[in-house]
């Protein structure tokens, strides 16, 4: 049974690797070990996977919604803290850490079969139709979130203030083409 799983992962990696350089493959094919000990696939592999059963797809869309809500709350809390007269660096660090952690997971939150055809979601079909663009926009947001998180970790509130607009722009650049308006 393990041999079948290894073969499936190998086949998926071959599909993902088509047209990529060796350095990209080295960076993108190394799974990360989760706390459960399972290996998670590279973020962009989830978009190439086959659709999960409907009950699992509904759970994925629910979990994705909760994760995005948490990300939105972190961004709002960060803005609120930065707009206060005297921002607390520890509060800022907590929010930027949440943002960077969530940003790293975004592409993997959208496997095939978890779009609007499965259930209620604000995710537009364009995520799957234009997956390369979606992955690029996700990477742009990740870079912005990591930059502001690094500034917060360094305790540089001036740099955090300067970078928070970049995070907002990167968020909007993905939301505009890939997220439906709230009903």
Secondary structure, DSSP 8 states (H G I E B T S, - for coil): -HHHHHHHHHHHHHHHHTT--HHHHHHHS--EE-TTS-EE--GGGGGGS----HHHHHHHHHHHHHHHHHHHHHHHHHHHHHHSSS--HHHHHHHHHHHHHHHHHTGGG--TT-STTTSS-SB-THHHHTHHHHHHHHHHHHHHHHHHHHHHHTT-HHHHHHHHHHHHHHHHHHHHHHB----
